[in-house]
Amino acid sequence: MDAFDAGAGSLLRQPKAVWATAGASVVAFMGIGLVDPILPSIAQGLDATASQVSLLFTSYFLITAVAMLVTGFVSSRIGGRKTLLLGLAFVVVFAGLAGTSDSVAELVGFRAGWGLGNALFVSTALAVIVGAAAGGSAAAILLYESALGLGMACGPLLGALLGDASWRYPFFGTAFLMAIGFLCITVFLKEQPRPARKTSLLDPIKALGHGGLASAAASAFFYNYTFFTVLAFTPFVLDMTPYKSGAVFFAWGVLLAVFSVLVAPRLQRRFGSLKVLGGSLVLLAVDVLALGYGSHTTAIVCTILSGAFIGVNNTVYTELALGVSDAPRPVASAGYNFVRWFAAAAAPYFAPKIEEWSDIHIPFVVAAVTAVLGALVVLVRRNALTHEAEELESKHATEDSVAVFAN
């Protein structure tokens, strides 16, 4: 048994509390891609333009970004379990309300409330999984990335299946699934120990004063613009039925999950985190350009293929953000996410606008440029990231050796 297989084995042997949190995380991440296959249907049902409907992503991630400054403040005072439940309650309420919307403005507003709940849940879930998981932080991060990949894959599929009858049903379906997640967390997760020191609202900003964390966040900012151009703008380019669009993004999500959990760790061990990240960002830029300028079939293939590069990037960025500085993991994660989610809010707004100002190809040119900029940040700031990346890989090797010995 090699080190990776040993780590994969420990990944499956987790307490019920970890599985309950990871299961609810799957549903939380489903909410991100849920609306992908039904964006054209929402636009038609509410008599809205592509740029108006894209605000569903913008409001969601803008609130998510700002809320990242609040999550640590809240969880350090009321505890991780109560913060998770509060976030889930927000999602249940606002996802349900989103399904009752009679206008784009209402839907955008309810998605903002949904984003607040998702921020409270997702940022705390990562800290809870890392704290409670067996097998060390590497296994916990892989479990979290597995939940992300599975949620990203199943979200478009659920959106297509329910959205084929009505664009409202996916929102009701998410509210129902999150209510189940609420019950699972209530039953299986005990209250987590609170940190000795309460987190202030400014701690995540102060954490960004660390050169390595700031560099990782800046690079992730550019990368996320590319990521969410693909996620939010491509459905309008493909112009397919909910079923077909859902199938495309399901395949995209499967690749994302496989490459984030199985492929990325192997590449990191062989080539090093920074080389893998830089190379993956450049390949993503090439893929996005082909998506924008290729035929309809090429666009479908490149959309699916982008999931592989996005999966690799997600894993490496998450590990860098959690291990690159000496800040507590929840604080470092909040500061990092505060920066990168602004790009996730910007891309869905600007991509349709750029198309209106120019043509359908230019949004993908911009997305390719931002991916390259993300790689350039990694290259230019490699000295700030190299030491931490080497320590991270050394730590993972130690954890793998312990896992092999245990087996």
VOGU-3710 file (C-alpha; in Angstrom, 3 decimals, decimal comma):
1> mdafdagags> 0,000/0,000/0,000  1,462/3,397/-0,944  1,114/6,598/1,036  -1,791/7,902/-0,972  -3,781/4,677/-0,647  -3,196/4,722/3,088  -4,460/8,292/3,211  -7,489/7,327/1,138  -8,194/4,502/3,566  -8,159/6,845/6,557
11> llrqpkavwa> -10,396/9,190/4,581  -13,227/6,650/4,780  -12,898/5,923/8,509  -14,432/9,048/9,986  -16,722/9,791/12,950  -20,445/10,213/12,288  -20,156/13,918/13,068  -17,671/14,361/10,203  -19,900/12,484/7,761  -22,935/14,529/8,833
21> tagasvvafm> -21,021/17,781/8,296  -19,565/16,575/4,984  -23,031/15,468/3,802  -24,525/18,849/4,575  -21,521/20,433/2,811  -22,373/18,491/-0,339  -25,826/20,085/-0,362  -24,352/23,516/0,404  -22,051/23,270/-2,619  -24,925/21,941/-4,718
31> giglvdpilp> -26,531/25,348/-4,220  -23,696/27,040/-6,136  -24,211/25,167/-9,406  -27,895/24,447/-8,906  -29,059/27,367/-11,025  -26,623/26,697/-13,895  -28,889/24,595/-16,144  -31,981/26,686/-15,355  -30,517/30,167/-15,933  -32,124/30,452/-19,413
41> siaqgldata> -35,404/29,104/-17,961  -35,332/31,679/-15,152  -34,647/34,436/-17,671  -37,594/33,283/-19,764  -39,913/32,731/-16,786  -39,219/36,124/-15,238  -38,776/37,981/-18,562  -35,203/38,942/-17,696  -31,929/39,392/-19,571  -28,824/37,241/-19,149
51> sqvsllftsy> -27,034/39,998/-17,213  -29,995/40,396/-14,860  -30,206/36,659/-14,159  -26,437/36,473/-13,641  -26,930/38,734/-10,634  -28,106/35,565/-8,865  -24,427/34,650/-8,606  -23,254/38,204/-7,943  -25,527/38,854/-4,957  -24,830/35,379/-3,588
61> flitavamlv> -21,047/35,673/-3,660  -20,862/39,353/-2,758  -22,688/38,670/0,486  -20,636/35,489/0,956  -17,397/37,493/0,634  -18,407/40,160/3,160  -19,844/37,546/5,521  -16,451/35,843/5,690  -15,391/38,618/8,066  -18,288/37,693/10,343
71> tgfvssrigg> -18,092/33,891/10,394  -15,115/33,620/12,748  -16,530/36,365/14,964  -19,780/34,411/15,293  -18,368/30,876/15,615  -15,804/31,870/18,261  -18,684/33,185/20,401  -21,502/30,700/19,918  -19,469/27,640/18,846  -19,061/25,753/15,585
81> rktlllglaf> -22,180/23,596/15,938  -24,549/26,515/16,515  -22,908/28,468/13,675  -23,455/25,541/11,291  -27,087/25,270/12,345  -27,600/29,027/11,994  -26,147/28,945/8,479  -28,293/25,964/7,510  -31,410/27,684/8,861  -30,693/30,756/6,723
91> vvvfaglagt> -30,270/28,578/3,614  -33,484/26,653/4,265  -35,493/29,866/4,661  -34,017/31,852/1,777  -33,813/28,941/-0,679  -37,490/28,293/-0,025  -38,335/31,973/-0,474  -36,310/32,068/-3,718  -38,705/29,511/-5,164  -41,636/31,866/-4,526
101> sdsvaelvgf> -40,081/34,859/-6,319  -42,178/36,801/-8,819  -39,360/39,031/-10,093  -35,610/38,953/-10,671  -35,141/41,566/-7,938  -36,840/39,324/-5,371  -34,848/36,299/-6,494  -31,552/38,216/-6,336  -32,421/39,443/-2,837  -33,268/35,979/-1,575
111> ragwglgnal> -30,049/34,606/-3,079  -28,170/37,219/-1,048  -29,729/35,872/2,151  -28,871/32,378/0,952  -25,251/33,524/0,496  -25,086/34,723/4,106  -26,242/31,333/5,341  -23,856/29,518/3,035  -20,915/31,627/4,248  -21,694/30,834/7,888
121> fvstalaviv> -21,980/27,152/7,092  -19,200/26,513/4,558  -16,381/28,363/6,337  -17,270/26,758/9,668  -17,749/23,308/8,115  -14,140/23,238/6,906  -12,854/24,078/10,400  -15,169/21,485/11,990  -14,116/18,753/9,556  -10,420/19,547/10,043
131> gaaaggsaaa> -10,887/19,520/13,815  -12,938/16,333/14,038  -11,621/14,194/11,165  -9,401/11,159/11,699  -6,178/10,927/9,682  -4,862/14,478/10,013  -5,529/17,711/8,168  -4,614/16,275/4,750  -7,393/13,660/5,009  -9,803/16,324/6,265
141> illyesalgl> -9,071/18,645/3,339  -9,524/15,773/0,879  -12,861/14,969/2,505  -13,900/18,616/2,237  -12,816/18,769/-1,402  -14,735/15,529/-2,023  -17,863/17,200/-0,659  -17,178/20,247/-2,838  -16,696/18,152/-5,968  -19,726/15,956/-5,327
151> gmacgpllga> -21,868/19,015/-4,616  -20,633/20,793/-7,733  -21,430/17,682/-9,787  -24,860/16,982/-8,308  -26,049/20,607/-8,174  -26,491/21,023/-11,945  -27,978/17,531/-12,166  -30,581/18,288/-9,491  -31,242/21,666/-11,085  -31,858/19,983/-14,451
161> llgdaswryp> -34,096/17,206/-13,108  -36,294/19,484/-11,021  -35,959/22,524/-13,286  -37,329/20,710/-16,295  -40,784/20,914/-14,683  -40,351/24,417/-13,255  -37,406/26,678/-12,490  -38,856/27,067/-8,975  -38,531/23,419/-7,958  -34,708/23,319/-7,570
171> ffgtaflmai> -34,944/26,032/-4,927  -37,592/24,118/-2,996  -35,530/20,937/-3,383  -32,448/22,616/-1,907  -34,453/23,915/1,047  -35,700/20,376/1,707  -32,223/18,803/1,494  -30,702/21,470/3,731  -33,449/20,821/6,283  -32,301/17,183/6,320
181> gflcitvflk> -28,722/18,406/6,788  -29,924/20,542/9,705  -31,396/17,438/11,373  -28,227/15,401/10,783  -26,003/18,083/12,317  -28,401/18,369/15,269  -28,288/14,632/15,939  -24,685/13,645/15,167  -22,486/16,683/15,821  -21,591/17,561/19,384
191> eqprparkts> -20,551/21,081/20,279  -16,948/21,768/19,288  -14,467/23,312/21,762  -14,440/27,069/21,392  -11,127/28,802/20,721  -9,355/30,239/23,741  -9,363/33,642/22,080  -12,439/35,164/20,462  -12,028/36,242/16,850  -12,553/39,913/16,047
201> lldpikalgh> -14,064/41,232/12,818  -10,644/42,528/11,736  -8,633/39,357/12,406  -9,136/37,960/8,854  -7,940/41,291/7,404  -4,922/41,300/9,728  -4,123/37,723/8,686  -3,767/38,956/5,099  -0,752/40,944/6,263  1,184/37,680/5,958
211> gglasaaasa> 2,908/37,708/2,567  2,230/34,069/1,770  -1,477/34,201/2,599  -1,907/37,508/0,743  -0,179/36,015/-2,313  -2,371/32,903/-2,237  -5,495/35,064/-1,902  -4,457/37,406/-4,738  -3,748/34,514/-7,086  -7,034/32,842/-6,088
221> ffynytfftv> -8,869/36,103/-6,801  -7,802/36,031/-10,460  -8,425/32,290/-10,700  -11,934/32,600/-9,284  -12,849/35,157/-11,942  -12,012/32,509/-14,544  -13,762/29,749/-12,590  -17,034/31,625/-12,288  -16,997/32,913/-15,843  -17,140/29,249/-16,838
231> laftpfvldm> -19,796/28,431/-14,256  -22,116/31,426/-14,659  -21,688/32,571/-18,268  -21,174/29,332/-20,211  -24,818/28,126/-19,855  -25,928/31,077/-21,993  -23,266/30,261/-24,585  -24,197/26,576/-24,746  -27,911/27,490/-24,958  -29,127/23,966/-24,233
241> tpyksgavff> -32,159/22,448/-22,547  -31,947/22,055/-18,744  -31,374/18,297/-19,122  -28,513/18,677/-21,598  -26,930/21,580/-19,740  -27,263/19,655/-16,478  -25,542/16,645/-18,054  -22,638/18,813/-19,249  -22,097/20,365/-15,831  -22,563/17,014/-14,095
251> awgvllavfs> -19,675/15,646/-16,163  -17,771/18,846/-15,362  -18,387/18,301/-11,655  -17,333/14,640/-11,809  -13,986/15,661/-13,302  -13,682/18,388/-10,674  -14,229/15,836/-7,888  -11,880/13,207/-9,336  -9,035/15,638/-9,999  -9,377/17,443/-6,672
261> vlvaprlqrr> -9,369/14,277/-4,560  -7,414/11,678/-6,547  -5,204/13,457/-9,069  -4,125/16,698/-7,356  -2,404/15,012/-4,357  -0,398/12,729/-6,659  0,676/15,643/-8,857  1,683/17,654/-5,795  3,862/14,841/-4,499  5,577/14,429/-7,834
271> fgslkvlggs> 6,023/18,019/-9,016  5,392/20,254/-5,988  2,366/22,407/-5,179  3,462/25,606/-6,887  4,474/23,985/-10,180  1,187/22,075/-10,266  -0,813/25,219/-9,523  0,979/27,386/-12,075  0,759/24,747/-14,804  -2,906/24,051/-14,118
281> lvllavdvla> -3,772/27,757/-14,319  -2,036/28,112/-17,699  -3,820/25,023/-19,039  -7,125/26,419/-17,765  -6,443/29,649/-19,695  -5,855/27,674/-22,906  -8,997/25,627/-22,305  -11,137/28,733/-21,731  -9,868/30,333/-24,944  -10,786/27,198/-26,879
291> lgygshttai> -14,199/27,240/-25,199  -14,816/30,798/-26,337  -13,632/30,447/-29,918  -14,424/26,823/-30,747  -17,510/25,209/-32,227  -20,511/24,260/-30,103  -19,127/20,743/-29,657  -15,719/22,157/-28,729  -17,377/24,443/-26,181  -19,089/21,448/-24,558
301> vctilsgafi> -15,847/19,435/-24,417  -13,842/22,360/-23,045  -16,491/23,149/-20,438  -16,291/19,580/-19,145  -12,478/19,529/-19,358  -12,202/22,742/-17,324  -13,492/20,748/-14,350  -10,183/18,862/-14,235  -8,091/22,037/-13,944  -10,537/23,631/-11,508
311> gvnntvytel> -10,425/20,507/-9,322  -6,631/20,597/-9,124  -6,592/24,333/-8,408  -9,215/24,092/-5,670  -7,255/21,505/-3,718  -3,903/23,302/-3,958  -5,376/26,699/-3,091  -7,256/25,308/-0,079  -4,136/23,650/1,293  -2,028/26,763/0,754
321> algvsdaprp> -4,604/28,986/2,421  -4,810/26,750/5,498  -1,081/26,105/5,846  0,675/29,141/4,425  0,530/31,326/7,555  0,615/30,910/11,327  -2,899/32,332/11,699  -5,570/29,982/13,097  -7,151/27,999/10,273  -10,639/29,592/10,555
331> vasagynfvr> -9,090/33,082/10,510  -6,774/32,319/7,585  -9,649/30,693/5,671  -11,901/33,710/6,305  -9,298/36,199/5,080  -8,494/34,122/2,015  -12,164/33,598/1,132  -12,958/37,264/1,745  -10,624/38,164/-1,125  -11,385/35,388/-3,594
341> wfaaaaapyf> -15,191/35,465/-3,361  -15,230/39,053/-4,626  -14,021/37,694/-7,971  -16,784/35,087/-7,874  -19,233/37,958/-7,473  -17,622/40,056/-10,230  -17,368/37,449/-13,002  -21,120/36,682/-13,364  -21,832/40,421/-13,551  -19,076/41,494/-15,917
351> apkieewsdi> -19,072/38,539/-18,353  -22,542/39,318/-19,823  -21,755/43,044/-19,763  -18,519/42,480/-21,667  -20,467/40,471/-24,237  -22,925/43,376/-24,631  -20,032/45,814/-25,088  -18,101/43,602/-27,534  -19,004/40,071/-28,627  -19,472/36,598/-27,162
361> hipfvvaavt> -15,770/35,684/-27,429  -14,249/38,503/-25,361  -15,553/37,376/-21,918  -13,523/34,193/-22,391  -10,462/36,176/-23,444  -10,739/38,141/-20,207  -11,185/34,881/-18,260  -8,068/33,430/-19,904  -6,091/36,559/-19,009  -7,155/36,379/-15,350
371> avlgalvvlv> -6,084/32,710/-15,174  -2,652/33,687/-16,516  -2,497/36,552/-14,001  -3,156/34,033/-11,241  -0,220/31,958/-12,508  1,981/35,055/-12,677  1,244/35,863/-9,041  2,378/32,345/-8,124  5,550/32,817/-10,193  6,418/36,303/-8,927
381> rrnaltheae> 5,558/35,517/-5,296  7,058/32,019/-5,277  9,595/33,021/-2,614  6,754/33,980/-0,277  4,956/30,719/-1,056  7,816/28,228/-1,538  8,863/27,852/2,102  5,305/27,358/3,253  4,507/25,014/0,352  7,563/22,887/1,173
391> eleskhated> 6,552/22,749/4,836  3,035/21,765/3,780  4,283/18,947/1,552  6,686/17,766/4,280  3,790/17,754/6,736  1,668/15,696/4,314  4,512/13,222/3,827  4,761/12,817/7,612  1,010/12,293/7,917  1,139/9,725/5,110
401> svavfan> 3,970/7,865/6,866  1,948/7,777/10,074  -1,073/6,500/8,126  1,017/3,759/6,498  2,431/2,734/9,896  -1,074/2,646/11,372  -2,211/0,350/8,593
//
